[in-house]
Amino acid sequence: MVERIKFCILEIRMPREVLKPLKAMEQVFSNWWGIYDPPNWKEKWFEGKCLLGFSLEIVSLGGEPHFFIRCPEMYRNLFESAIYAQYPDAEIIEVEDYTKFVPQNIPNQDWDLWGCDYVLIKPDPYPIKTYLRFFEERPEIAKEEKRLDPLASLLDGMVKLSRGEQLWVQICALPITNTEIPWKSQGEEIVNKFLKRRVEKPKPIWREAAQILIRGPKEAEPEKKTIFWPELELSPGEREIVKGIEDKIGKYGFRCNIRFIYLGKRDVFFKPNIRIPMGFFTSFATQNLNALRPWGKTITKIVYFMIKRRTYLRKRKIFRNYSLRVPPLFPRGGGTFVLNTEELATLFHPLGRVVGPAPFVPRIEAKKGEPPPGLPIQ
């Protein structure tokens, strides 16, 4: 059934100025979570229905950055309306798939690439560094010129690429609940461990009845009185971890996988340019919470045993996975993790010229307006 679903690629052209806080983009992702439609057993095994997701892509084509969204065509109105509701000055147009404009047999004699997937260094409930920690979200300093936006460094590096070079950054997201991935339950267990809460799992009725018949009714244990709340015994770092986990599991979650590919013609291919996206992803790392790191299973670098052959196969595989927008180990599982709406809004959001002054970024210089109602057309 997935093969019969049509997808479209939408390009977001950013307005000249973006005065809204990043909380607006978080609301956009909350609206996009609305495509969550889990199949029942009949739809899954007889009709082949599955959960559908979308892809967020920041791409530099010869030094010109672009923001793309690949989504199911039947949900196009939902995606567009969510953006226009928060960013009415933005412009969204449907474009062709840019991955089809390069040779499909890369790497070859004329083109080369380098890429890798990213994973979290800690379990899913631990959050990465989000926009709330880059600047304080208060009304008096929520203006654009007060932001410390890591996305600006990525765009600044992208515009410095020369003709024949391309840099593709991809974030695939699939809306999920605790049913598909028990990340909220896992977060609650971690919090209870920090707070030293004793959570007893309910026993089956037959076991409780057997224990009463054999041992007799259980005597009530004297209640232990504590003078201090368990939260007061936590260090400042532990308190920050508990708060971060509780904040993350309290919002909508998406099963994600992140990757980037740097490719270009061999005469202009400059491998040190891979540090541009790597530096971008290190901006979201914190020592006590979570961070993104390159995944050794898919990185296009082999150091032993049939180096050339295995490197070629890895490059071909990551190019195919990127073009198809599938997880790293597709069709098997692995290489995915959970991010919530706040984390995704930090990684992908529109930014104005004040925060991202990089030239050659497509922007809307004139605002388009609708004709007044009742305007005669003859």
C-alpha positions in Angstrom: 0.0 0.0 0.0 2.9 2.4 0.7 4.0 2.2 -2.9 0.6 3.4 -4.0 0.7 6.5 -1.8 1.7 9.7 -3.6 4.1 12.1 -2.0 4.7 15.7 -2.8 7.7 18.0 -2.1 6.9 21.5 -0.9 9.4 24.3 -0.7 9.1 26.9 2.0 10.3 30.3 1.0 11.0 32.4 4.0 9.8 35.9 4.5 12.2 38.8 4.9 11.5 39.1 8.6 10.2 36.4 11.1 9.0 38.2 14.2 7.2 35.2 15.8 9.0 33.2 18.5 10.0 29.6 17.9 7.0 28.5 20.0 5.0 29.1 16.8 6.9 26.4 14.9 6.3 24.1 17.8 2.6 24.6 17.3 3.1 23.8 13.6 4.6 20.4 14.5 1.7 19.8 16.9 -0.7 20.3 14.0 1.3 17.9 11.8 1.1 15.2 14.5 -2.6 15.1 13.5 -1.7 12.7 10.6 -1.4 10.0 13.2 -3.8 7.2 12.1 -2.8 3.8 13.4 -4.2 0.8 11.5 -6.2 -1.9 13.2 -5.2 -5.6 12.7 -7.4 -5.9 9.5 -6.1 -2.8 7.9 -2.5 -3.8 8.8 -2.4 -7.5 7.7 -5.1 -7.5 4.9 -4.9 -4.0 3.4 -1.3 -3.2 4.1 -2.0 0.1 5.8 0.8 1.6 8.0 1.6 4.9 9.7 2.7 7.7 7.4 5.3 10.3 8.2 7.0 13.2 6.5 10.5 14.5 5.8 12.1 17.8 6.7 15.1 18.7 4.5 17.5 21.6 4.4 19.4 21.5 1.2 22.2 23.6 -0.5 22.3 23.3 -4.2 25.5 24.9 -5.4 25.5 27.4 -2.6 21.8 28.2 -2.6 19.9 26.9 0.5 16.4 25.6 0.3 13.8 24.4 2.9 11.8 21.4 1.7 9.0 19.2 3.2 8.1 15.9 1.7 4.6 14.8 2.8 1.8 12.5 1.6 -0.1 14.4 -1.1 -3.5 13.7 0.6 -2.3 15.7 3.7 -0.9 18.6 1.8 -3.6 21.0 2.9 -3.0 20.1 6.5 0.8 20.9 6.2 0.2 24.1 4.3 -2.5 25.5 6.6 -0.4 24.7 9.7 2.4 26.9 8.3 0.3 29.7 7.0 -1.6 29.9 10.3 1.7 30.8 12.1 3.7 32.3 9.3 1.2 34.1 7.0 4.0 35.8 5.0 5.6 32.6 4.0 5.2 31.1 0.6 4.9 27.4 -0.2 5.2 26.0 -3.7 5.4 22.4 -5.0 8.7 21.5 -6.7 10.3 18.5 -8.3 12.4 16.0 -6.3 16.0 17.5 -6.3 17.5 14.0 -5.7 16.5 13.1 -9.2 18.7 15.9 -10.7 22.0 14.2 -10.0 23.3 10.9 -11.3 21.5 8.0 -9.6 24.6 5.8 -9.6 26.7 8.0 -7.3 29.5 7.4 -6.4 30.8 7.1 -10.0 33.7 8.3 -12.1 32.5 12.0 -12.0 30.7 12.3 -8.6 31.5 11.4 -5.0 29.7 11.6 -1.7 30.2 11.4 2.1 27.4 10.9 4.5 26.2 9.4 7.8 23.2 8.9 10.0 22.8 10.3 13.5 21.6 8.6 16.7 21.1 9.7 20.3 23.9 8.9 22.8 21.3 8.3 25.6 17.8 6.8 25.8 14.9 8.5 24.1 13.4 10.2 27.1 16.5 12.4 27.6 16.1 15.6 25.6 18.6 17.4 23.4 19.3 21.1 23.8 16.3 23.0 22.5 15.6 26.7 21.7 14.5 27.4 25.3 18.2 26.9 26.3 19.6 29.0 23.5 17.7 32.0 24.7 15.0 32.7 27.3 11.5 32.7 25.8 10.1 35.9 27.3 7.9 38.4 25.5 10.4 41.3 26.0 13.3 39.4 24.3 11.4 37.0 22.0 12.2 39.3 19.0 14.3 37.9 16.3 17.4 40.0 16.9 17.7 38.4 20.4 17.9 34.9 19.2 21.0 32.7 19.2 20.0 30.4 16.4 22.3 27.4 15.5 20.5 27.1 12.2 22.2 30.3 11.1 25.6 28.7 11.2 24.3 25.9 8.9 22.9 28.3 6.4 26.1 30.4 6.5 28.2 27.3 5.7 25.8 26.2 2.9 26.0 29.4 1.0 29.8 29.1 0.8 29.6 25.9 -1.3 30.6 26.3 -4.9 28.8 25.2 -8.1 28.9 21.5 -8.4 28.7 20.9 -4.6 25.5 19.9 -2.7 24.7 19.4 0.9 21.6 17.5 1.9 20.3 17.4 5.6 17.3 15.2 6.2 15.0 14.7 9.2 12.4 12.0 8.8 9.6 12.1 11.3 6.7 9.7 12.0 4.1 10.6 14.6 3.9 7.9 17.3 2.4 7.3 20.8 3.6 5.3 23.8 1.9 2.3 22.2 4.3 2.1 19.3 7.4 3.0 21.3 7.2 3.0 25.1 9.3 6.1 25.5 7.0 7.8 27.9 6.9 4.8 30.2 10.7 4.6 30.0 10.9 8.3 31.0 8.6 7.8 34.0 10.8 4.9 35.2 13.9 7.1 35.0 12.2 9.9 36.9 11.0 7.5 39.6 14.5 6.1 39.9 15.9 9.6 40.5 13.1 10.5 43.0 13.4 7.0 44.7 9.8 6.3 44.2 8.7 2.7 44.8 6.2 1.7 42.2 4.7 -1.8 42.8 3.4 -3.7 39.9 -0.1 -5.2 40.4 0.0 -8.9 41.0 -2.4 -11.3 39.3 -5.6 -12.0 41.2 -4.9 -15.8 41.4 -1.5 -15.2 42.9 -2.9 -12.8 45.6 -5.6 -15.4 46.4 -3.0 -18.2 46.7 -0.8 -16.2 49.0 -3.8 -15.4 51.3 -4.8 -19.0 51.5 -1.2 -20.2 52.3 0.2 -17.4 54.4 -2.9 -15.7 55.6 -3.8 -12.0 55.2 -0.8 -9.7 54.9 -0.3 -7.4 57.9 -0.3 -3.7 57.1 3.2 -2.2 57.2 3.7 0.9 59.4 3.8 4.0 57.2 7.2 5.6 57.0 7.1 9.3 57.5 9.7 11.4 55.8 10.5 14.9 56.8 11.9 16.1 53.4 10.5 15.7 49.9 12.6 13.5 47.7 13.0 16.4 45.2 15.0 18.3 47.9 17.6 15.6 48.0 18.5 16.0 44.3 21.5 17.9 43.2 20.9 20.8 40.7 22.1 18.7 37.8 19.7 15.8 38.8 16.9 18.3 39.1 17.6 19.6 35.6 17.5 16.0 34.2 14.2 15.2 35.9 12.7 18.4 34.6 14.0 17.9 31.1 12.6 14.3 30.9 9.2 15.4 32.3 9.0 18.2 29.8 9.9 16.0 26.9 7.5 13.1 27.6 4.7 15.7 28.2 4.6 16.7 24.5 3.8 14.9 21.2 6.5 12.5 20.0 7.8 11.5 16.6 10.0 8.5 15.6 12.9 10.2 13.8 16.0 9.5 11.9 18.5 12.1 10.9 21.2 12.0 8.2 23.2 14.2 5.9 25.0 13.8 2.6 27.7 15.9 1.1 28.1 15.2 -2.6 29.7 16.9 -5.6 31.7 16.6 -8.7 35.2 15.2 -8.1 37.0 18.3 -9.3 35.3 20.4 -6.6 34.6 17.8 -4.0 36.1 19.1 -0.7 35.8 16.6 2.1 36.4 19.1 5.0 32.9 20.6 4.1 31.4 17.7 6.1 32.2 19.7 9.2 29.5 22.2 8.4 26.6 19.9 9.3 28.6 18.1 12.0 29.1 21.4 13.7 25.4 22.2 13.4 24.4 19.0 15.2 26.9 19.4 18.0 25.1 22.6 18.9 22.3 20.5 20.5 24.6 18.5 22.9 24.5 18.7 26.7 26.7 16.6 28.9 24.0 15.7 31.5 21.0 15.3 29.1 21.4 14.1 25.4 23.2 14.7 22.2 23.3 13.6 18.6 26.3 11.6 17.3 27.3 10.0 13.9 26.3 6.4 13.8 29.2 4.1 13.0 27.0 1.5 11.3 26.2 3.8 8.3 29.0 6.3 8.2 30.8 6.1 4.8 34.2 5.3 6.2 35.7 1.9 6.5 39.1 1.3 8.2 39.6 -2.5 7.6 38.8 -5.5 5.4 37.8 -4.8 1.8 37.9 -1.0 2.4 37.1 0.2 -1.2 34.3 -2.3 -1.8 32.5 -1.8 1.6 32.9 2.0 1.3 31.3 2.0 -2.1 28.4 -0.1 -0.8 27.8 2.2 2.1 27.7 5.2 -0.1 25.2 3.6 -2.5 23.0 2.5 0.4 22.9 5.9 2.2 22.1 7.6 -1.2 19.3 5.2 -1.8 17.9 5.6 1.8 18.0 9.3 1.5 16.2 9.3 -1.9 13.5 6.9 -0.6 13.2 8.7 2.8 13.5 5.4 4.7 15.2 4.5 8.0 18.9 3.6 8.0 18.5 -0.2 8.3 15.3 -0.4 6.2 13.5 -2.8 6.0 14.8 -3.9 9.4 14.6 -1.7 12.4 17.3 0.3 14.1 18.9 3.8 13.9 15.7 5.7 14.9 14.9 7.6 18.1 12.1 9.8 19.5 12.0 13.6 19.4 9.1 15.8 20.5 7.7 18.9 19.0 10.0 21.2 20.8 13.1 19.4 19.6 11.9 19.3 16.0 11.1 23.0 16.1 14.6 23.7 17.2 16.1 21.7 14.3 13.8 23.0 11.5 12.2 26.4 11.5 12.1 29.5 9.3 14.4 32.4 10.2 14.5 35.9 9.0 17.3 38.1 7.7 18.3 39.4 11.1 19.1 36.0 12.5 20.2 34.4 9.2 21.9 37.2 7.2 23.4 34.7 4.8 23.0 35.8 1.2 21.5 33.8 -1.6 18.7 32.5 0.7 15.4 32.6 -1.3 13.2 35.0 0.5 9.9 36.8 -0.2 10.5 40.5 -0.7 6.9 41.4 -1.5 3.8 40.2 0.4 1.0 38.7 -1.7 -2.5 39.6 -0.8 -5.9 38.1 -1.8 -8.4 40.1 -3.8 -11.3 41.6 -1.8 -14.5 39.7 -1.6 -17.1 40.6 -4.1 -14.6 41.9 -6.7 -16.2 41.8 -10.2 -14.4 39.5 -12.6 -16.1 40.6 -15.8 
